[in-house]
């Protein structure tokens, strides 16, 4: 079992490998009612890129961290896909869905870190 931070780092690596943008990490570890220790949220330009990012995250966490998500939801339309790693939840959105659901601001008391885009 790897640490939560190492898992987050691998998830970010998988996102960046496929040019995911606007990556946000919300640290929820101090919030007793939160469903996970952290959320990792990013934007993809299209449903095809959402799929590509999900595949990359899955491959990176499996090969480098020996971790697999327990559940992946939303792949049927790839507008918003959620991956559940137990202690970390990953959300990959197309832009309109990210704006509409606004989960970046769902946990206002979370410690939020913005990861710079690679380009």
C-alpha positions in Angstrom: 0.0 0.0 0.0 1.4 3.4 -1.0 0.9 6.6 0.8 -2.0 8.9 -0.1 0.5 11.6 -1.3 2.3 9.1 -3.6 -1.0 8.0 -5.1 -1.9 11.6 -5.7 1.5 12.2 -7.4 0.9 9.1 -9.7 -2.6 10.3 -10.5 -1.3 13.7 -11.5 1.5 12.1 -13.6 -1.2 10.1 -15.4 -3.3 13.2 -16.0 -0.3 15.2 -17.3 0.8 12.4 -19.6 -2.4 12.9 -21.6 -2.4 16.7 -21.3 -5.1 17.1 -18.7 -5.5 20.7 -17.6 -6.5 22.8 -14.6 -5.6 20.1 -12.1 -6.8 20.8 -8.6 -6.0 18.7 -5.5 -8.4 19.2 -2.6 -7.0 17.9 0.7 -10.0 16.7 2.7 -8.1 14.7 5.3 -9.0 17.1 8.2 -12.7 16.9 7.3 -14.3 14.1 9.3 -17.4 13.8 7.0 -15.5 13.8 3.7 -15.8 10.7 1.6 -12.1 10.5 0.9 -8.8 12.0 2.0 -8.4 13.9 -1.2 -10.1 14.8 -4.5 -8.0 15.2 -7.7 -10.0 17.2 -10.3 -9.0 18.0 -13.9 -10.4 19.1 -17.2 -10.1 17.3 -20.6 -10.9 18.9 -23.9 -13.3 16.2 -25.2 -14.9 12.9 -24.2 -12.1 11.1 -26.1 -9.5 12.9 -24.0 -11.4 12.0 -20.8 -11.1 8.3 -21.8 -7.4 8.7 -22.6 -6.7 10.4 -19.2 -8.6 7.7 -17.3 -6.6 5.0 -19.1 -3.4 6.8 -18.3 -4.2 7.2 -14.6 -5.2 3.6 -14.4 -2.0 2.4 -16.1 0.3 4.8 -14.1 -1.2 3.9 -10.7 -1.2 0.2 -11.5 2.3 -0.1 -12.9 4.1 2.4 -10.6 2.1 2.1 -7.4 0.3 -1.3 -7.6 -3.0 0.4 -7.0 -6.2 0.0 -8.9 -9.5 2.0 -8.6 -12.3 0.1 -6.8 -14.8 1.8 -9.1 -14.9 3.9 -12.3 -18.2 5.6 -13.0 -19.3 7.7 -16.0 -17.3 6.0 -18.8 -20.5 5.4 -20.9 -20.6 9.1 -21.9 -17.1 10.3 -20.7 -18.4 13.8 -19.8 -17.5 13.3 -16.1 -15.7 10.2 -15.0 -15.1 9.5 -11.4 -12.4 7.0 -10.2 -12.5 5.8 -6.6 -9.2 4.7 -5.1 -10.7 4.6 -1.6 -8.6 7.3 0.0 -8.5 9.4 -3.2 -11.3 10.3 -5.6 -10.4 11.4 -9.1 -12.8 13.5 -11.2 -12.1 14.1 -14.9 -14.5 16.5 -16.6 -15.1 18.1 -20.0 -15.2 21.9 -19.4 -19.0 22.4 -19.4 -19.6 19.7 -16.9 -16.8 20.9 -14.6 -18.3 24.4 -14.6 -21.9 23.1 -14.1 -21.1 20.7 -11.2 -18.5 23.0 -9.6 -17.2 20.3 -7.3 -14.0 22.4 -6.9 -15.9 24.5 -4.5 -18.0 21.8 -2.9 -15.7 21.5 0.1 -15.0 25.1 0.9 -12.9 24.2 4.0 -10.6 21.9 2.0 -6.9 22.8 1.5 -6.8 23.4 -2.2 -3.6 23.2 -4.4 -3.6 24.2 -8.1 -1.1 22.2 -10.2 0.3 24.3 -13.0 -0.4 23.0 -16.6 2.8 21.6 -18.2 2.8 23.9 -21.2 
